[in-house]
């Protein structure tokens, strides 16, 4: 993390689960000059201040990514931006579509403009597996956001700035996800299962933070980084959490997929594989792909390659899921 030493870093959505863990990590592991937590919730900012008392490197900036003027003020003297702010709940986005567009799409463009005009050096935007071949509005807005950040490299002119995107799957134990939901529902003796065939990718919060940090270290601009992470079956999660519970099949919800995908077959045509991750290359060539592959020891993916949770090579079993739940969600968890 030497490249973050003496840097001023701003994180949008900084009071969320990712933001808090990201802030704690870089405070502990780097000699960062300043961290600006940009978010719209004053209560969460107050709570975060109690979590990091007397930390002189932290600044709290109230604002919304929809507010272009406020972003311009916040981005003054900033070197690095991590964009984690978004409206993420699929049902809420379906019911309030233009609200999601204003935050996830128009907000993304505001981030790009503010970063360019304030001479920020590096910007990494967080994406989601739902942005690959999207079937819901949330995924569609994040795909649009991804395209905006990648394309920003095409018209930066002589500015020394790079934009890249990080895309990964479900964060274990995140709000509204299946594991905390099952932990609560097991007390009733019945677990609602959408579909017994359903699979999902899995990544811990710490792994997500470390992957973003690696992207910041290695980015050339225009890449879409995808980590190699394991999958799980929803029935194995149910077995891991509540082996004695009855399963009630409730059907897939609107806007939900049976299996998640992070790299489509079409994206695979323009994808490079590395030891621990993949990179989807920018559509417009910005630098030598050959040099990029040599620099990081990568190889082009074969024709027909795709990366989804059903056809993954790495899987989490029941016992492994139980261990991860104790490590990442609830230390007191017992079957």
N, C-alpha and C positions, 0 to 999 in steps of 0.2 A: 504493500500500500504506500510505497514511497512517493508515488505520483500525486498523492493527496496531501502530502506534507506542505504546510504553509498555504493551503488553498482555502478559499471561502466557498462553502457548499450550501446550496439551497435544495430542500426537498419539499415538493408539493404533496399535500395529503400527509404531512409529516407526523400527525398525531394518531394515525392509524397503526395497526399491528405491525405492518412492515416498517413504517417510518420510525417507530419507537425502537425496534430492534436494530434498524440500520444506524440510527443515531448512536445507540449504545456501543455498537461494534466499532464505528469509526472513531469515537471518543477514546476507546480503549486501545485501538490498534494503529492509530496514525497520529501525526503531529499536525492535525488540521488547525487552521487559524481561526475559523468561524463556521458555525452551522446555523443556517436560518431555517426554522420550521415554519412553513407557510401552510396555513389551513384556515377554514372558515368557522371552526367551533371553538369559542373562547373557553368553554368549560373543559374541553379536552386539553387545551393548551395549559390551563391552570393545573390540571391533574398531572400533566407531563412535567411541569416545573417542580412539583413536589417529588417526582420520580428522580429528577436530576438537580438536587439543591446545590446552590453555590457553584454551578458550572458556568464559568465566565465566558466560555466559547459559544454558548448557546444563545440564540436570539429567537424571539417568537413574533411572527408577523401575521396578523389577521388579514384574510383576504380570500377571494374566490378566483379560480382560474378563468372564470367568465369575464372578470373585470380587467381589461387590458391595461388601463392606467395604473391600477394597483400593482400589477405584475411588473410594469416598467420600473416602478419605485423600488420594489423588492429586489429586482435583479441588478441593482447598482453594485459594482465592485464584486460580482459573483464570478467564480471561475468554473464551477461544476454545478449542473442541475440534474437532479433525479426526479422524474415526473411520475409520481405514484397516485395523484388525485384522480378519482373517477367515480361515476355512479355505476355500481357494480351489480346490484340486485336484478336478476333477470326479470322476475314478475313486475317489479316497479318500473323497469325500463319499457316493458311491453305496454303498461298502462299509461305511462307518461313519456311517450317517445321523444318529443321535442326537448324535454328537460334533459334527457340523456344526451341528445345531440349537442345541446348548448354546452354541456360540461365536457363530454368526451371528445367531441370533434372541434367545435369552435374554441373550446378551452385549449386544445392541443395546438391549434394555430396561433393562439395568443402566446403560448409558451415559446413557440418557434420565433415569432416576431420579436418578443422581448429579449430572448437570448441573443439573436443576431444583432439587435440594435444596441445591446449593452456589452458586446464583445465577450460573451461567455465562451469558454474554450471547449467544454464537453457537455453534451446532453444525452442522458439515457432515459428512455421512456419505458415504463412497464406495460406489458401487454398481457394477453391471456390465451389459453388454448381455444377459447370460444371464438377467437378472431380468425381461425383457420376454417374455411368453408362455413361461414356463419349461417345459422338458421334462426337466431333471435336478434333483436335489435341491439342488445348490449354487445354481442359479438360483432355485429355489423359496424357499430360505432368505433369499436376498438380496431377493427381492420382498417377503417378509414383513417383513424389516428396513426396507425403504423405506417400507412402509405404517406401521410403528411410528413412524418419525421424522417423517413428514408429519403423522400423527394427533396426535403429542405437542403440536403447536401448538394443538389444540382444548381441552386441559385444563391449560394452563400457568397459568391464573388471572391474578393480577396481576403475575406474574413478568416481568421485562424480558428474555425469552429467545426466540430464534428457532431453529427446526430446519429444515434443508433437505438435499437429497440431490443428489449429482452422479453421473451415469451416463455411462460412456463405454466404448469398445470395447477390443480387444486392444492392449496396450502393446508397441510394437516392441522385440523383443529380451528381453522379460521371461522369467523362468525357466519352462521347460516349453513355451514357444511355438514356432511352426513355424520361425522364422528360425534361431535357434541350433541347433535340431534338424537342419535341412537343412545348415547349415554343417559339422556333424560328419559327417553321413551321406554327404556328397558324396565323401568320401575312399574310400568303398566302391564308388562308381560306380553306385549304385542309390538312388533316392529313393522312399520309400513315400508314395504319394498316396492319401488317403482317398477322394476323389471329384473327378473333373476339373471338375465344375461348382461346386465349393465356393468361396465368397467370404467375406471377413472385413473388418470395419472396421479402421482403423489409426490409432494416435496415438502420438506419441513421449512419453517420460517427462517431458521439459520441458514439452511442450504440456499434458499432464495436470496438472502442478503449476500452471501458469499458469491453467488453467481453474478449478481449485479456488480459487485466489486471487481470481479474478474473481467467483466465486460468493460468497465471503466478503465481498467489497466491496459486492455489489449485492443480497444476499438480503433478502427481506421476511419469510420464514418460510413453509414449506409447499411451496415450489417443488421440482420435480425438473428439474435442469439437464441438457441433452443437447447436446454440442458438434456442430457440423457438421464432419465429418472424412471423409477419403477411404476408399474401399474398394480391395481388391486381390483378384485371382484367385489361388488357390493354385498354379495352373499357371504364372502369371507369376512368382511367388516362386521356383518351382523353376527356371525359365529364367534368372532374374536371378542365382541363386546357382551353379547347375551346369548350364550349357546342354548339356553333353555327356553327362549322366547319363541312364540308363534310368529310366523311371517304372514303379513297381510299384503297381497299384491294390489297396489293402488293405481298402477299405470303411469306412463311417462307424462310429465307435466308439460304444458305449452312452452315451446321454445327450448326443450331439453333434448339432448342427443342420447342414443344408446351407448355410444362410445365416443370419447373425445379424441380430437386430432390436433396435432401441433404442426405437422408439415404435410400438406396435401401432395398428391402425386405430381401435380403441375409445379408446385414449389420445389419438389424434389429434383426437377430438371436443372435447377439453379442453386443446388445445395452442396456444401462441403462438410465432410465429416471429420471430426477431431476426436481425441481420446475420450473426452468427457462431455462433449457437446456437438451440436451442429450449427452451421451458419447458413442462412438463406441470403444469397448475395443480392445486392441492389440490382434492379432491372437495368438501370443506366450505369455503364461501367465507369467507375470513379477512380479506380487504381488497378494495378496489375493483379489479376486473380492468381497467376502463377507465383508471383512474389508473396502474395498473401498465404498461399498454401505452403510454400517453403518456410516462411517465417514461423508458422505455428504447427508445422508437420501435419497438414491435412490432405485429404484426397476427395476428389469429386464423387458424389453419390451415383450409384448405378441407375440406369434407366428403369423407371417403374418404382423407384424408392418412395415410400411414404412412411410417416411416423404417427401411429395412433395407439390408443390405450389397449385395443383388442389384440393387435399383432405385435405388441411389445415383446422383447426378449427377456426382460427382467420383471419378475412378479414378487409381490409381497404375500407371504402365506399368513395363516392365522396367528401363529406364535410370534412372527416378526411384527405383525400389526399390533399385537398386545404390547410388545416391548416399546414400539414407537409411540403408542398412546401414552404409556407411562412417562416416556422421555419428553414428549412434546405437547401433550394435552393435559393430562391429569396424573401427577406423581402418585396419588393414592389409589389409582385404578386397580381393581381386583375383579376377577371373574367370579 
